[in-house]
Amino acid sequence: MRPVKMRGPRIKIPPRWALALALLGALPWLAWAVVRLGGLERGYPLIAAMALTPYAAATAWMPVVVALVLRRRAVALLALAPAVALVLAVAPRALGGPQDALPGGRSLSVMTANIRFGQADPRALLAIAREHRVEVLSLQELTPDAVPRLDAAGARALFPYRIIDPRPGARGSGILSRHPLADARRSPPPGPAMPEATVALPGARPLRVKAVHPVAPAPGDTWRWKRDMDGLPRAAADGPLRMLIGDFNATLDHARMRRVLDTGYVDAAERTGDGLRGSYWLIQIDHVLVDRRARVIAASFHDLPGSDHDALTVTVSLPAASGA
């Protein structure tokens, strides 16, 4: 006797239903790609959602597979377009590499750290700074009671120059430096503290540094986030060397962040191929934006006990001073 082949019931999906399912599966990623590529995020939650674009890119192939399983090739091609577009938007962040130093350039190591309402471990923070020979340190969420703890751990001896604007909660910031600071400026309340100053570096052109910490784009605060991002100084090929260091509450998938970059900055972590690493949970909102006339030699993230952010250290090569 021949064995009897047992076959389960076939589920037949009507063609119209198959088409509808395939289209419904593709629409979210298509919409995401349109908003991301067009810089169309407006208000909450779109602004916040754009920070998750790398994860949208990673899952954008799902509707392509679903459409192929349902034998809807036209929809598969439609779904393929946003998948490719999103991958092309985020992939360069993982493809970079360190740059060579400028001929005759001056090396500088900088660091940014959000110290979470002043609660990060000051000894761990300064240990990272010493290990990486940090010369300029940008601190966010710098509270009045955090300053004496930092100094007790050795911050004053390590960074004898400073412009700080400590405030309660998350609005305080500061710049600590091993080199003299000139033309210091503070941001007046009620906006967040984002001080800036010119660093006098031996053998290099003066460098204008700003500690960055815009308001988070939370419900009801997106207009403040836009205001703070739009107020960041632009770079210019014929202007002073600039560097923006801090917690931007923005990723490279935010249109306002890309506008700042387009004026003449590069993102250090993207340049070295570390642009997809999360610095705050699963997203990267801590950045060092470097003037394009400089070179990014290294960038690395570090666990910071007591903070919900990783610290970021960056080494750059700056153009030599005129006549040097």
C-alpha positions in Angstrom: 0.0 0.0 0.0 1.1 3.5 -0.7 1.5 5.8 2.3 -1.2 8.3 2.6 0.0 11.9 2.4 -1.6 14.1 5.0 -2.0 17.7 3.8 -3.2 20.5 5.9 -5.8 22.9 4.7 -4.6 25.6 2.4 -5.4 29.1 3.4 -6.3 31.0 0.3 -6.2 34.8 0.6 -8.4 36.6 -1.9 -6.3 38.7 -4.3 -7.8 42.0 -3.1 -7.1 41.1 0.5 -3.5 40.1 -0.4 -3.0 43.5 -2.1 -4.5 45.3 0.9 -2.3 43.5 3.4 0.8 44.1 1.3 0.1 47.8 1.0 -0.8 48.2 4.6 2.5 46.6 5.6 4.5 48.9 3.3 2.8 52.2 4.2 4.4 52.9 7.6 7.9 52.6 6.3 7.0 54.6 3.2 5.6 57.4 5.3 8.7 57.2 7.6 11.0 57.6 4.6 9.1 60.5 3.2 9.2 62.4 6.6 12.9 61.6 7.2 14.2 62.4 3.7 12.0 65.5 3.4 12.7 66.8 6.8 9.0 67.0 7.5 8.9 66.2 11.2 6.7 68.7 12.9 5.9 68.7 16.6 5.5 65.7 18.9 5.7 62.7 18.4 7.3 63.0 14.9 10.4 64.8 16.1 11.0 62.3 18.8 10.2 59.4 16.5 12.9 60.4 14.0 15.6 59.5 16.5 14.6 55.8 15.9 15.3 56.0 12.1 18.2 53.5 12.3 15.7 50.9 13.7 13.2 51.8 11.0 15.9 51.2 8.4 16.8 47.8 10.0 13.1 46.6 9.8 12.2 48.2 6.5 12.8 44.9 4.7 9.9 43.2 6.5 7.1 44.6 4.2 9.2 43.6 1.1 9.3 40.0 2.3 5.5 40.1 3.1 4.7 41.4 -0.3 6.8 38.7 -2.0 5.1 36.0 0.1 1.7 37.4 -0.9 3.0 37.4 -4.5 2.5 41.1 -4.9 5.7 42.0 -6.8 4.6 45.6 -7.6 4.0 46.3 -3.9 7.4 44.6 -3.1 9.1 47.1 -5.4 7.2 49.9 -3.8 8.3 48.7 -0.3 11.8 48.3 -1.5 12.2 52.0 -2.3 11.9 53.3 1.3 14.0 50.4 2.6 16.8 51.4 0.3 16.4 55.1 1.0 16.5 54.6 4.8 19.5 52.3 4.7 21.4 54.8 2.5 20.5 57.6 5.0 22.0 55.8 8.0 24.6 53.4 6.6 27.4 56.1 6.1 27.5 56.5 9.9 29.0 53.0 10.2 31.3 53.2 7.2 33.7 56.0 8.2 37.2 55.7 9.7 39.8 57.9 11.4 41.3 60.7 9.4 45.0 61.5 9.1 46.3 64.4 11.0 46.7 67.7 9.2 50.3 68.5 8.2 51.7 70.7 10.9 48.4 70.5 12.7 47.8 70.6 16.4 46.1 67.6 18.2 43.3 68.4 20.6 41.2 66.0 22.7 37.8 67.1 23.9 35.0 65.3 25.8 31.3 65.8 26.4 29.4 64.3 29.4 25.8 64.7 30.5 26.2 64.1 34.3 22.4 63.5 35.0 21.4 66.3 37.3 24.9 66.4 38.7 24.8 62.8 39.9 27.5 61.2 37.8 30.5 59.9 39.6 33.1 62.7 39.5 36.1 60.4 40.0 35.0 58.2 37.1 34.4 61.2 34.9 37.9 62.6 35.6 39.5 59.2 35.2 38.2 59.1 31.6 39.4 62.7 31.0 42.9 61.8 32.3 43.1 58.5 30.3 42.3 60.3 27.1 44.3 63.5 27.9 41.2 65.6 27.5 42.0 69.3 27.2 38.4 70.7 26.9 35.5 69.2 28.7 31.8 70.1 28.1 29.4 69.2 30.9 25.6 69.2 30.7 23.1 69.0 33.6 25.7 70.7 35.8 24.0 71.6 39.1 25.4 74.0 41.8 26.1 71.1 44.2 28.0 69.1 41.5 30.7 71.8 41.2 32.3 71.3 44.6 32.1 67.5 44.2 34.0 67.8 40.9 36.6 70.1 42.4 37.1 67.8 45.3 37.8 65.0 42.9 40.4 67.1 41.1 38.6 69.0 38.4 40.1 72.4 39.4 43.6 71.0 39.2 43.1 69.2 35.9 41.1 72.0 34.3 42.2 75.3 35.8 40.2 77.5 33.4 36.4 77.4 33.2 33.2 79.1 32.2 30.3 77.4 34.0 26.6 78.2 34.4 25.4 75.7 37.0 21.6 75.6 37.5 19.2 73.3 39.3 17.8 70.3 37.4 18.9 69.7 33.8 19.5 73.3 32.6 23.1 73.9 33.8 26.2 73.5 31.6 29.9 74.4 31.7 33.2 74.3 29.8 36.3 73.2 31.7 39.7 73.7 30.0 43.4 73.2 30.4 44.0 76.3 28.3 42.9 79.9 28.8 39.4 80.9 27.8 38.6 84.2 26.2 35.5 86.1 25.2 33.3 83.9 27.4 29.5 84.2 27.0 26.6 82.7 28.8 23.0 82.0 27.7 20.5 84.0 29.8 17.5 82.3 31.4 14.9 81.1 30.8 16.6 79.0 28.1 19.1 76.3 29.0 22.7 77.3 29.9 24.9 76.9 26.8 28.1 78.8 27.5 30.8 79.4 24.9 34.3 80.7 24.8 37.4 80.9 22.7 40.2 78.4 23.6 43.7 79.7 23.2 45.8 76.7 22.0 49.5 76.8 21.6 50.5 76.2 18.0 46.9 76.3 16.6 44.4 78.8 15.5 41.9 80.0 18.2 39.0 77.7 18.6 35.5 78.8 19.5 33.8 76.1 21.7 30.2 76.0 22.7 28.6 73.6 25.3 25.3 72.4 23.8 22.2 71.2 25.5 18.9 72.2 23.9 15.6 71.5 25.6 14.4 68.0 24.9 11.6 67.8 22.2 9.0 66.6 24.7 5.3 67.3 24.4 4.7 71.0 24.7 8.5 71.8 24.4 9.1 71.1 20.7 9.0 74.9 19.9 11.7 75.4 22.6 13.8 72.6 21.1 13.5 74.3 17.6 14.5 77.6 19.1 17.6 76.2 20.8 18.7 74.3 17.7 18.1 77.2 15.4 20.2 79.4 17.7 23.3 77.2 17.5 26.2 79.0 15.8 26.8 78.2 12.2 30.3 77.4 10.8 31.8 79.3 7.9 34.8 78.6 5.8 36.1 82.2 6.3 35.1 82.4 10.0 36.6 81.3 13.2 37.2 77.6 13.9 34.2 76.3 15.8 33.3 73.2 17.7 29.9 72.3 19.3 30.1 69.8 22.1 27.3 68.4 24.1 23.9 66.7 24.4 22.0 67.9 21.4 18.8 66.0 22.2 18.9 65.4 18.4 20.3 62.8 16.1 21.5 63.0 12.5 18.0 62.1 11.4 16.6 65.4 12.6 16.4 68.0 9.8 17.5 70.8 12.2 20.6 68.9 13.1 21.5 68.4 9.4 21.0 72.1 8.8 23.6 72.9 11.4 26.0 70.3 9.9 25.5 71.7 6.5 26.9 75.1 7.5 30.4 73.6 7.8 30.6 70.9 10.6 31.2 67.2 10.6 29.9 64.8 13.3 32.9 63.2 14.9 31.3 59.8 15.6 29.9 59.6 12.1 33.3 60.4 10.6 35.0 57.6 12.5 32.3 55.0 11.8 30.7 55.1 15.3 27.6 57.0 14.3 25.1 54.2 15.0 26.2 53.6 18.6 23.7 54.7 21.2 24.8 57.2 23.8 21.5 57.6 25.6 19.7 54.3 25.7 19.3 53.2 22.0 19.9 56.6 20.3 22.9 58.8 19.8 22.2 62.3 20.9 25.6 63.2 22.4 27.8 64.7 19.7 30.9 66.6 19.0 30.5 68.7 15.8 33.9 69.6 14.4 34.7 72.4 11.9 35.3 70.8 8.5 38.7 72.5 8.3 39.9 70.1 11.1 40.4 66.4 11.0 38.8 63.8 13.2 41.5 61.3 14.4 39.5 59.3 17.0 36.1 59.1 18.7 35.0 56.8 21.5 32.1 56.4 23.9 32.6 55.5 27.6 30.3 54.2 30.3 29.8 56.9 33.0 28.6 55.6 36.4 25.7 57.6 37.8 24.6 59.0 34.4 22.1 57.8 31.9 24.4 59.0 29.1 27.8 57.7 27.9 30.6 60.2 27.8 32.2 60.9 24.4 35.9 61.7 23.8 37.1 63.0 20.5 40.6 63.7 19.2 41.0 66.2 16.4 43.8 67.7 14.4 43.4 71.5 14.1 45.0 73.7 11.5 48.2 75.3 12.6 48.3 79.0 13.6 49.2 81.4 10.8 52.9 81.7 10.6 53.5 78.7 12.8 
